[in-house]
Amino acid sequence: MILDSRNTAAEIATARPEIAVFPIGAVEQHSVHLPLGTDWLDITDLGQRIAGRLDAFLAPALPFSMSECHGAMAGGVWLRPETLAAVLRDVVQSLHAQGLRRVLILNGHGGNFVLEAEIRRLNRLYPDLIVLMPPLFEWLLGEASLWDKGADVHAEEMETSHQLFINAPHVKAQRVDCVPPVGREFLDYATMPCISAWGAWGWPSYGTAEKGQRMVEFAVERVVSWAPVTFSRVAALRGERTA
């Protein structure tokens, strides 16, 4: 059962969910074949699936995050690192204020390096609160045998497969494979259009809806089995009663 913004406050209060799920996406260019909201759409989809399995309260997915590396490419909207950290902090504090003590952050954008530091800070400041963030990208990559090219950096086989599974009418037929001759760290030194004129970094032509479905199912199973165990382990380390 999913509890989300379509429910009333009374329904949420009566259900007394133990876990809140907060997905974080991005709005940025995804080459010539994927929509701007790819990260946001993907993490919204995963959030709904995971929250439903955990009987959790699902906060609306944040559409914006740290996308400045794409520069002035059309349609991108980004937050500064300190803004994203502040948004995460405010959202978690608002959940904590209403009695939610277990928060699961789902990061849908690979460049959000500030999240780990802010989660560490929240866990330190609130002894009765546990905030977790699973290694979602690692689990989305899942079974190595599934992929021909796998996850590279951006708008690649993995992201294309997820969109073909959940949003196929909005995936364009033209897909440009592009692997620049530099490493991902060069996004710290130059914006995406300087590195890949097409805005892709990987092999989108290998994406399929079937791969996307298997990827999503694998990742969801990992998260819903990992989260309760990890919440309990952290509580035990802190000396909380877990019964």
Secondary structure, DSSP 8 states (H G I E B T S, - for coil): --B-TTS-HHHHHHH--SEEEEEE--B--BTTTB-TTHHHHHHHHHHHHHHHHHT-EE---B--BS-GGGTT-TT-BB--HHHHHHHHHHHHHHHHHTT--EEEEEE--TT-THHHHHHHHHHHH-TT-EEE---HHHHHH--GGG-SS---SBS-HHHHHHHHHH-GGGS-S----B--SS-GGGGGTS-HHHH-TTS-BB-GGG--HHHHHHHHHHHHHHHHHHHHHHHHHHHHHHT----
